Amino acid sequence: VQVTESGGGLVQPGGSLRLSCSVSGIIFSINAMDWHRQAPGKQREFVARIFSSGSTDYADSVKGRLTISRDNAKNTGYLQMNSLKPEDTAVYYCSSANFWGQGTQVTVSS
C-alpha cells in the first residue's frame, strides 16, 4: 500500500494551495480518507475527512477555508486550502484505511 502526498510549499497569508493524496494498494473508493496536520512542537491534529459516500467532516479551525474532495477514478484525494493563515503552517498527512503517507510541508509566511 502506498499513500503519497504532494502539493505543499511556501505561500503568503491569504493565499491558496491544493494538496493531493495518491493512494494505491487498497480499494480507495470504499474507504474514508483523512487529512491531519502536525505543527512544530504540537501534536498531530485532525483536519478533515471524506467518507466513501462523499460526506465530509472538518475541524472547526478550518471550516469555510479548507475543502476536502476525492476522485475515485484516479484513486486520489485533495485538500483545497484557501485564505491560509500562519497558524496553518504544518506537515500535512493523508491517511486511508489506516495507512499513512509521509506528509507534505505547508508553510504560510510573508
N, C-alpha and C positions, 0 to 999 in steps of 0.2 A: 504494500500500500504506500502511495506517495501523496503527500499534501504539500503543495508549493505555493507560497505567497509571492506576489510581486506588486510593483506599483508604488512602493514607498519612496520617500525623498524629502527634500527640504522645500518648504512652502512658507510664504508670508502669512501673517494673521489675516483672516478673512478669505484666504484662498481655498482652493479645492484640490482634491486628489481622488483617484479611483484605485482602490486596491482590488487585486484579482486573487482568486484561490483556485488552483487547478488540482483536481482530485482524481486519482487512478487506483485501481485495485479493489474497489468496492462498488456496489450498486449505488451510485451517488443519488439517483432520483428518489430513493426510498428513505434516505437519511436526512435528518436535520443538519444544518451547517451553522456553526457559531463563529463569531469573531470575539476575541478577547484582546486585551492590551495590558502591557506592563510598563509603567513609567519608572525611571531610575529611583531606586530606594523604596519602591512601593510594591504591594502585592499585585499579582495578576488580577484583572477585573473583567467582568462580563461587559460586552459592548452591545452585541446584537445576535439574534437568532432568526433563521428562516427555516420553517418546518417543510416537510415534503409537500404539504398541501399548498405552500406558498404563504401561509400566515407568518407574521413577523412579531418579534418582541424586541424591545430596546431598553437599554439603561436610561434612566431619567436624564442623565447628564448629556446624552447625545440625541435625544428625541427632537425631531424637527430639523436636525442638521446632517445626520448620517442616515443613509438608506441602504439596507441590505437587499440583495436580489440574487437570483440564480438562473442559470441557463443549463437545464438538464441535458440538452442535446450536446453541449460542449463539456459536460462534467466540470463546470466552473461556476464559482460563486463570486460575488462582487460586494464591495463596500464603497459606496459613493459618499465622499466626505466633503461637505460644504461648510462655509463660514467657520473655518478652522481657527482654533484658539491655541495659545501657547500650552495650555494645560492638556491639549490633545497629544502632545509630544509623548511618544511611547513606541515600544516594539509591538506591532500588531500581529496576532496569531490567529490562524484559521484552524478549525477542527471540524471533523465529521466522523461519526461512528467511533468516537474516542481515539481517533488518530489525529495527530497534531503536526503542523508544519514547523519550520524553523523560525518563522517570523520575518517581518519586514519593518524597517525603521521608518517612522514618520516623525519629522522634526518641524515644528511650527515656530518660526522665529523671524524677526526682521533683521 
